[in-house]
Amino acid sequence: MEQIKTYNKIGKCGLDILKEEGFECTDTAENPIGAVVRSASLHETEFPSSLLAIARAGAGTNNIPLAKCAEKGIVVFNTPGANANAVKELVLAGLLISSRRVVQGIEWAKTLKGKGSEVGPLVEKGKSAFVGPEIKGKTLGVIGLGAIGVLVANSANALGMHVLGFDPYLSVESAWSLTHSAKRAKDLEEIYKNCDYITIHVPLNDETKGFINKNTISLMKDGVRILNFARGALVNSEDLLEALDSGKVASYVTDFPSDEIIGKDGVITIPHLGASTPESEDNCANMAAEELADYIKNGNINHSVNMPSISLARQGNKRICVIHKNIPNMITQITSALSGINIENMLNKSKGEYAYSMLDVADCDDEKVKKALESIEGVIRVRIV
């Protein structure tokens, strides 16, 4: 029985899907055909030649060596949108606690323990220290309109906020899902200059590291409230703390605590609870299992972060799957290697420097075809399923 290696505790519902597909799931597999991971770092892991794919039960893939996997023909999946509602709900909580000083008020109320009959009067006397504005009628800037950003925008609008969104890569699916009441900013500067609250929903990479910094903060409204439930390094901590001290930023709520910001006035740190709901964990496990099983059994790639997304209804008795470099003349060489074989259907897509081709055929000599295709320069991996 082919094995799937689990690097973390994965939801039982996801494991059940893989078991129903005929796989054995274990954390001790030595030569797995696939792997499922949540937060475990795989950067120092030596992957066996048997490994075809890794499914990350979550959206971020910083814990997986994507380039290394691509070079070895290992497809890496993530589960975009599976935890979107869980994160959205926490962002909404962040909006409220960034304004109403609820967290600070709760901590102060604890100090009244033991005051007996004095508690009531002390509460009435001290509550003015925790006054904060309502969010209704304020403007929220949503940077990044993916699955989470769209849900946040729609919910904030339903709560009476004006929503200004920015995403230069807005997908058709997201555009259809976004409330018509949200306005699209022409650039980030429009967000910075007009929003009372700003929430960030972009991936962390070399271009977005320190995305919020001294320069961008200087463009924002005085007293702006910033929410970061995407990745901690998107915000330059030193610049943020300086802005908090000056009053430029009224509060900062983040799901990513760091030593520099913990305990600082105006900062609320949440211990990475964005996707920490049983519903989210089940959704991620299910999607990861389905992606993995579909690729191993049918060659289809959905939601890959290092290979093109490509799906094709089966039309032959055998399917030839080829991962290769995205270079000229590859399709011609691949089809030439299949000379004499009836190709009933085929599809090719590329992503960056890599491409993937699927060819459905009536029949073929598996070993002969694999050998012919693997001899082509630029071909990384060949499977026949």
N, C-alpha and C positions, 0 to 999 in steps of 0.2 A: 504493500500500500504506500502511495506517495505521501510524503510528510510535509506539513506546514510548521515552520518554527515560530513560536510565540516568544517575543522578547519582553513582553509585559503581560500583566493580567488583562485578558481581552474578554469583553462581554460574552456571556454564555450563548446569547442569541446568535452572535456572529460565528462562534465556534460550531454551533449546531448547523449552520448553513454549510460550512466547509465539510463537516462530517457527512451531511446528506449528499454532498457532491463526491464523496468517496475518499476524502483526505483524512489522514491522521494528524491531529494537532498536538504538539508537544514542545516543551521548552528545552528538550535535550536532543533534538534532531541534529545529526551530524552532516547529513547530505540532503537537506530539504529542497523541495522544488519551489517553495514559496515561503514568505515570511510576513508576519504581522507585528507591527511595533506601535507603541504609543510614544513615550518620552525617552526611552533608553537610547543612549548615544551609540551609533554604529560606525563612527568615524575611524575607530581603530580596529574594526572587525574585518577579519579575512573571510571573504565570501567564498563558499565552495562552488565549483564549476557547475554543480547541479542547479544552483539557484537561478530561477527565471525572473522573479519579481518580488518586490517588497511593497506591502500596503501599509501606509501610515494611517492609523485610526485617529485622524485629526487633520487640521488644515496645514499647519506649519511643518516644514520638512528640514529645519535647520539641523536636526540630529542625524540626518542621513547624508552620506557623501554622494551627491547627485552626479557629479562629473565622473567619479570613479565607477559608479554603477552603469552610467551610459556607455563608458568605454568597454565594459564587460558584457554589454547587452542585457543588463538587468533593468527591467522597467520598474519605475518607482511611482506608486499611486498615492494620492491623498484623498480626503473625503470632504471636499468643499461643500459648505452648507449644512452638513450633518449636525453641527453644533451651533448653527447660526441663531436659533431661537434662544438657546441658553445664554449665549453671549449678549444678545440683544437685551434680554431681561436684566442682566447685570449692568449694562450700559445705562439703561433707564434708571436703575437704582443709583448709579453713579451721578446721573444728572441731578437727581433730587438731593443726594447728600453733599454734592458740591455746592448747593445753594443754601439749604436749610440748616446747615451745621448740626445735623442730627447726631452724627457720630460724636462730635465734641460734647454735645448736650448730654448724651447717654453717659459718657465717661465722667462728666461733672456730677451728674445725678448720683452716681455710685458713691461719691465722697460724702453724701448726706446720710449714709447708713449710720444708724445709731443716734441720730438727732431727735428721735421721738416726735413729739408734737410740733417741733420747730420745722420739720421737713416742708410742710405746706407753705408757710410764709417765706422760707428760704427759696423755694422753687419760684414763687411769684416775684421775689426780689432779684433773683439771679438769671431768670430766663432771657432778659434783654440782651445778655451777652451772646446769645445764639440766634439772633434775628437774621433772617436771610430772605432773598427775593423769591417770588414764585417763578416757575419756568413758563407759565402760560403767557403768550404774547411776546416772548423773547425769541431771538433768532439763533438757530442751531446750524453750525457749519459741519457738514459731513464730508470728510475727505476720504474718498474711496467708496464707490457704490457697488460693491460686490454683494454677496448673499447677506452678510451681516449689516453692511452699511445701508442697504435698501430697507431692511426690516427696522433698523433704528430710525431712519428718516420717516417711514410710514407711521411708526408708533409715536414719534415726537410730534408729528403733524396732528395725530388723533388727540394728543394731549393739549393741543392749542398753540404749539410753537410754529413759528415760521421756519421753514427749512431751506437752506441753500446748500446744494451739493456740488462736488467737483470730482470728476473722474474722466481723464482723457481717453481711457480704454473701456468706457461703458459698453457692456455687452447688450445685445438685443434683448436677451432674457431679462436682464436687470432693468432695462428701460421699460419693458412691458409691466414689470412688477412695481416700479416706483410710482408713488402717488403723484397724481397730476398737479397737486398743490405745491409740490417741491419745485423750486427754481434751480436751474443749472447755472453755476458760476462759470464765467468765461475763463477764469484763471484762479490760482490760489490767492493772489493778492486781494481779489474780491471777497474771498472767504475771510481772510485776516482782518480786513478793514470794516466788515459789516456784522460780524457775528459776536454774540454775547457768550456763546458756548461753542467749543470746537471739539469734535470727536474724530479720532484718527482710525482708519480701517484700511491700511495699506501693508503690503508685505515688507519684511526687513531684508534689505540687500545693500550692496555698496552705495547705491545711489540714494537710498532713503535713510541710511544711518545718520542720526543727528538731524533728522528732517525738521524737527522743531528746535530752533536755536535762537541765539541772540538776535540775529538779523530778522528772522521770521516773526519773532515775538514783538520786535519793535514796530511791526506793521499792524499789530493787533490793537483792538480797542482796550482802553484802560479798564482793568477789573475783569478781564476775560477769564473764563473758566475752561480748563483744558482736560479732556478725558482721553486716556490711552489704554485701550483694551486689546491692542494689536501686538506690539512687542516693545519691551522697555527701552531698547537702544534707539528707537525712533526719536526719542527726546533727549537732548543734551542736558544732563542733570545739573551741571554747573551753571549753565545759562538760565535754566528754569528756576533754580534756587535764588539766583540774583534777581530775577523778575518777581518772584514772590516777596522777597525782602523789600523791594521798591514799591510794591503794590500794583505793578503793571499786571501781574497775574493774581487773581483773587484766590483761586484754588486749583489744585491738580489732583485728579483721581486716576489711579493706575492699578492695573491687575498684576504689576510686575515690581515688587519691592526690591530695593537695592540699599546697601549700607548708607549711601550718600543721602538718600531722601527719607529713610524711615525716621519718624518722630519729628520731622521738620514742620513748623507751623504752616498750615495751609495745604499740607500734603496728606492725602488719604491713601494708604497702601492696602490693597486687597491681595491675599495670598494666592494669586493665579486660580481664581474660582470660575473663570469664564465658562468653561465646558464641564464643570463639575456638577453635573446632574445625571441621575440614572437614565433619563430619557436621551440625553446627548451621547452618553457613553454607548448606549444600545444602538443609536442611529449610526454612530461612527463605526462600530463593530460590524453592523450589518452591511454598510456600504463597502467597507474594506474587504469583507469576505466575498461579496458579490463581484467586485472588481477583480479580485485575485482569481476566483474560480472561472470567470468568463475569459480571462486572458489565458490561463493555463489550458482550458479545455477548448476554447474557440479562437484564440488569438486576438480577440477584440481588446482594444485599449481605450478605457474611459477614465478621464481625470488623472492622466499621468502628468508629472511635473518635469520629466526629463525626456519624454518621447511624445510624438504627435498623438492626438486622440483620433482613433480610427475604428470604425465598426462596420461590419459587412455581414449581411444575412448569408448563411451557408448555401452554396449552390452546387457543390460537388461532393464526391465521396471523401476527398482528402483536401486539406488546406495547407498550403506552404506559406510559412511566415518568415520574413527576412528582415532583420534589423541591419541597417547599413548606413554608411556615411552619405550625407546629402551632397553628392558630387555628380557632375554631368555623366551621361551615358550609362547610368546604373540600370535603369529599366530595360534598356536595350540588351545589356549584358545578361540580366536575369532571365528575360524571356528567351534569349538565344540559348541559354543553358538548358532551357526546357524544350528544346527543339524536338518535335515528334510527339509532344504531350498536348492533349486538348485542354486549353485553358478556358474554363467556363465563365469565370468572373475574376476581376482583379481590381485592387484599389491601392493607391500609393499616396502617402502624405509625409510631409517633412516638418521638422521643428528645429530651427537653428542648424547645427551641423549634422544632425541625425535625421534619418528617414526610416519609414517602415512600409513594407509592401506585403500584401496578402493576395495569394492567388489560389482560387479554387479549381481543382482539376478532377477529372473523372477517376484517374488512377495514375500511379507512378511507382517506380522502383525507389523506395525511400532512401536507401543508402547511396545509390547512384546519383540521385538528385542532390542530396545534401553535399556530397563530395564535389559535384560540379559547381554548386553555388558557393561553397566555402572557399573555392579556389579563386574566386573573383576578388580582386583587390578592393578593399573598402567594405566588404561584407563582414559583419561582426558576429551575427548569430543566425542560425537557420533551424527552424523547427517544422515538423510535419505533423499535423494533428487531424 
